[in-house]
Amino acid sequence: MRSFTSVELLIDERAHRFLDKAPAGGARSRLTEFVVFGLKQGWACIFGAVLLAVLLAARLWYPDNAGLARNDFLTLAAVVIQILMVATRLETLRELRVIVLFHLVGTVMELFKTDVGSWAYEAEGVLRIGAVPLFSGFMYAAVGSYMVRVYRLFDLRFARYPRRWVTAVVAAAVYVNFFTHHYIVDARWVLLAAVVIIYGRCVMHFRVFRRKFRMPLVLAFLLVALFIWIAENIATWSGAWLYPNQVDGWHLVSPDKLVSWFLLMIISVVLVAWVYKPRPPEEPAVGSGPQAADAAWSQPLNT
């Protein structure tokens, strides 16, 4: 059973007044599912999308001689966005716990990575810890916001999900490797292989509108990592932060970062699973065996 916020329930009710008139089969039905999928993904990304828009606006229009440093403005804007998300019930207090945890985990990583020179922010403003402006933690929080919202909006279920303690061990190893690879051998490829082995059999089931679909969870990790990499390119172009090879002129972030974002997805999933225990797909109401299960998943659902 999906758990919507009050605002989402209102939007869902009004959307169904229109969507319930859509045909149940044929090309128009598939188009409807595609459009709803895109709208839900956009709704799940609202925190990150608004924050990214603010980063771009600050790059294009924030005055250089303003009394408030641009980084401080971005931090205050991020705080306002987060308050509005909770005040308007676009996020629940339960979800806020995960988002705050993302913020803390991300900020610790930022402090270390900027210290070793992996990337850098403009040295301005007072709302920062060392060389890290406080808005940076909200970029990780945006990922957390997306993860918890997409879980609800698509009613995610997982077949053959690995044991949570195993995923927690792998996630901890991934997080530690983000720090230790600067001093000892980089284990990212070993960890990448471990992720594929552990999650390789897991299939994600999700509902868009009337129908449910399946996707290998590893593929879902890769797709989300790709979109984060695209957002990272936009953010670095806006000057939110820069990698060392971008200081003399901006260019695309190295595709190697996709591996880092893919591994970061493992940490993200484990943090979300702390609040939302992964649920198995619903059992078919009648019949048994694979054929009955396939028939049940392919049937339209009442919403």
N, C-alpha and C positions, 0 to 999 in steps of 0.2 A: 504494500500500500504506500503510495507516494505521500510525502509530507511536504505540502507547500506552505509558504508564508502567506499571510493574509493578502498582501499585494498580488502575489502570484496566483492565488485562488481567484481573485477578481479578474485578472488578465485571462486566466484559463477559462473561466466561465464565459467571458465575452468572446474569446477566440472560438470556443466550441459552438456558439450561435452561428458562426460563419462556417466553421470547418465541418460541422455535422451534415451540411448540405452537399459536401463533396462526394463524388461517386466512390463506391467501395472497391471498384476494380478498373483496370485499363490504364491508359497512359496518364489520364488526369489524376488518377489515384496515386500513381508513382510520383508525379510532379508535386502533388500536395505533400506527400511524405518528405520529398527532398526540400521543399520550401520550409516546412515545419522544422526539419532537422537543422537547417541553417539559422532559423529564428531562435531556436532553443540554444544552439551553440553561442549565438550572439548574446543572448540573455545571460548565459552562464559566464561569459567573458566580460560582463558589464564593468566590474571593478577594474580589471586590467585595461579595458578599452578606454574608460574615462581617464585613468591615470596616464595612459600613453598619449591621449589627446592633450592633456595638460602639459606633458613633457614637450610635445611638438609646439604647442602654443607658446610656451616659455622660450623655446628656441627662436621662434619667428618674431614674437612681438614684445617679449619682456624687455624693458629699457635697461641699458647697461649702467645708467647712472641712478637707478632706483635706490632709495634708502634701505630697502630690504633686499638682502642678497638673494639671487635667483634660487640657490639651493634651499634657503630657508623658506622661500615662497613655496617651493615644491613640497617641502615637508609639511607645511601648514595646509596646503591644498590636499595632500594625501590624508591627513588627519580628518579634514572636513568630509572627504569622500567616505572614509570609513564610518564616521559618525552617522552620516546620512544613510548609509547602507543598513545600519542597525536600526536607526530611528524610523525609517520608512518600512522596516521589516522585510527588506530585501535579503537580509541575512538574519539567522536566528542567533541567539546567545550561545547555543550549543555549537554552532558552526564557528562562532567567533573564537572559541577556545582553540580550534585547530588553526585558524588564521593567525592568532597571536603566536602560536608555537612555530608556524612557518616564519613569522617575523623574527623571532628570537634566533632560530636556527640559521636563517639567512644572514642576520646581522653579525653573528659570530664568525661566519665564513667570510663576510665582507671585511671585517677587521683584519683577519689574517691575510687574505688575498691582496689587499691594498698594501699591507706592510711588506710583503715579499715582492711587490711590483707586478702582480698579474694584471692589474688594471688600475686606473686612477680616476679620481674625481677632481673637479676644480676646488682649490683650497680657498673656499670663501664661506661666509656665514658662521653662525654660532650654534645652530642646531645640528650638531654633529658630535660623534665620538671619535677623537683622533682625526684621521683623514677621511672618515666615512660619514657623509651626511645622512641624517636619520630617514630621509625619504627612501633610501635604498632598501631598507627592510620591508617597506610596503610593496616593492616589486616582487619579493618572494611571497608576501601576503596575498598578492593578486593571483599567484599560481594556486595558493591554498584556497582562495575564494572560488576559483574556477573548479577545482577538484571537488569540493563539497557540493557546489551547486549542480554540477553536471551529474553527480551521483543521484541527486533527487529528481532533477528534471527528466532524466532518461530512465529512471527506475532501474538502475544497473543491478544485474545479477551476474554471478560468476560460476561457471561449471569447472570443477577440478581446481579450485583455488588452492594454492599451497598453504601449508600450515603457517599460521601467522608468526610463530616464534622463529621459523626458518627465514621468513621474509624480513623480520626485524634484525636478525643477525647479518643478513646480506646488506640491508640498508645501513646498518651501523658501520660495516666494513667500507661501504661506498663513501660514507661521510668522512670517515677517518682517512681514507685514501686521498680525498681532496686536500688534506693537510700534509700527510706524510710523503706524498710523491715528490715534494720539493727536496726531500732529504734522503730518501731511500728509493728503491725501485718502484716504478709506477705500475700498480696492479690493475689498472682500469680494464685491460683486455681480458684478464682473468675474471674480474668481476662481471664484465659484460657477458662472458661465456656462462658464468654462474646464473645470471639473470635469465638468459635464454633457456637454460636447462630447467630452472625452477619454475618459471612462468610459461614455458613452452607449450604445455598441455592445457593451459587455462584459456577458456573461451568466455568472452564478455557478451552477455545478452542485454539488449537495450531496446526500449520502446520509443518510437518517435511519435506517431499519432495513433493509427489503428493497428499497425503491425509491429512485431518484434523482429529484431535482426540480431545477427551474431557477428563477432569479429574476434580474431585471436588477440589476446590481451597484449602480447608483445608488439603487434602491429599498432594497437592503440597508443602504446607508449611512444612509438616512433613518430606517429602523426602529431601527437601533442608536442613532442620535442621539436619537430620541424616548425610548428607554428610559434613556439617560444623563440626559436632561433630567428625567425622572421621579425618578431617583435623586438628582439635584441638588436637587430640591424637598424630598426627605426629609432630605438632609444639611443644607440651610439651616434647615429647621424644627428640626433637632436642635441648631442653633447652632454647627455646625462652622465656618462662616463666614457672613457676611452681605453682601448687596449694599447700597449706600447707601440705596435706597428700602425696605429691610426693617428698618432700624435702629429705627424708631418702631413697628414692628409687622409680624409676618411675613405675607407673602402670596405667591402663586405667583410663581416666577421668570418673567420676561417670555418669551413664546414666541419673541421675537427671538433668544434664546440658542440656539434650535434651529439657526439658520444657523451660529453659531459651532461648535457640536458637530458639525454636518455637515461643516464644513471641517476640524475636528480629526480626523475620521475619515480624511481623505486622508493626513494626517501619520501616523496610526496604521497604515494599510495599507502605506505606503511603508516604515515601520520594520520591520513584520513581513516584508515581501517581501525585506528585507535578509537574513533568516535562512532563510525558506522561499520559494524561488523559485516564483512562480505557475505551476502546471502546467495544460496544456490538458486538456480532457475526453478520456477514453479513446476510441480509435477503435473503431467497431463491428467485431465479429469476422468477420461475413459480410456480403456485399452491399456496396453503395456508394450514395452520394447521401443526400439529406435523409431519404427514407422509411426507409432502412435505419438511419440514425442515430437517428431517432425511435423505431423499434421497439426498438433496443438499449437506449435510455434508459428505456423503459417497462417493461422486463422486471424481475421480481424478481431480486435478487442473493443469492448465497450469502454468508453472513458467517461 
